[in-house]
Amino acid sequence: MKITNLINERQQFLKYLLMQHNIDNKNTVWILNLLKDREDILRKIKFMRHDAMSNRLIIFNDFKIHLALPHGIVTDAFVIFHYLLSLKHTLYLVYLPHNQKYMQIEMKEQLNLFVHSVDVNQIQDIQRNLYILQQNKILKQHINNYIDNLIEVTLLNKDKERFNQLMNFKQMLGE
């Protein structure tokens, strides 16, 4: 696993969609290219499923895009495009086929949120919830690889606090 940031991962996923699929819907290509080319927008988008029914950009199997907002669902590509240009809050991008590529980036998004939210006071709660994770060897291996890469970045950045946090997390995983 290569050390990259999530913005780059998001861009790579969007490039993958554009290159690997013959998308007939020009409006979808238009929106995907906007997302791919604009880091300011990608910083506000999380590529993951979320419990909230709103604030989601949904890409369906047929590459139609819907924007789910608190006041309703938007399907007009022009409106979606301009909404994205003025995006000021977190938006969750959901790719419904949930293929392997999407699941990989989703896992990285989840891990990033988790690692950034770990607080010393939460460690006991986290330890109780790690049991399921520890039972899934494939997922555990992916997580360990990802954490190893994050540790390398902290060493390069000389971030001692984050390094200690990640090492504690690895210990909780049983490494």
Salt bridges, closest charged atoms under 4 A:
GLU9 OE1 - LYS108 NZ 3.15
ASP37 OD1 - LYS36 NZ 2.78
GLU39 OE1 - ARG43 NH2 3.32
ASP40 OD2 - ARG38 NH2 2.69
ASP62 OD2 - LYS64 NZ 3.69
GLU106 OE1 - ARG49 NH2 2.47
GLU109 OE2 - ARG10 NE 2.68
ASP125 OD1 - ARG128 NH2 2.10
ASP148 OD1 - LYS170 NZ 2.68
